[in-house]
């Protein structure tokens, strides 16, 4: 991360820490998170563009896109804690069942 970005990120974090105990905490927290996300995304993008393995980069990009779709659709991340272990396993089972259907469909097309 360049010094300029580090300084800007430090200012955002400092402003966030100072604002935590005020009435404007929520707004400041959101602004700080947006600024942090901006700087981190910029840093990560730069780091990823230097990645040598294009296949790995492609998969990482797809995971990020998939995450964004899920966040927009469900307004939650995978860090959610509102599902039980059994519910997570059911989700996994349903996804894997869908995958077997896709495989079967594709197999019928190559026969």
C-alpha positions, 0 to 999 in steps of 0.5 A, a space after each residue: 500500500 502506498 504511503 498516501 493510501 496508508 495515511 488516508 486510511 489511518 485518518 479514516 480509522 482515527 476519525 472512526 475511533 473518535 466518532 464511536 462515542 458520539 451521536 453520529 457514530 452510525 453515520 461515521 461508522 458507515 462512512 469510515 467503512 466505505 472509505 476503508 472499503 475503497 482503499 482496501 479494494 484499490 489495494 487488493 485490485 493492485 495486488 491481484 493484477 500482479 498475480 501470475 496464475 490467471 486461472 486462480 485470479 479468475 476463480 478469485 474474481 468469480 468468488 468476489 462477484 458471487 459474494 456481491 450478488 449474495 450480499 445484494 440479494 440477501 443483505 448478508 455475508 457468509 459470516 451470518 450467524 442466523 442459521 443452525 449447523 443443520 440449516 447450513 448443511 441443508 443449503 450445502 446439500 441443495 447446492 450439491 443436488 443442483 450441481 448433479 443436475 447440471 452435470 446430468 444435463 451437460 452429459 446428455 448434450 455430449 452424447 
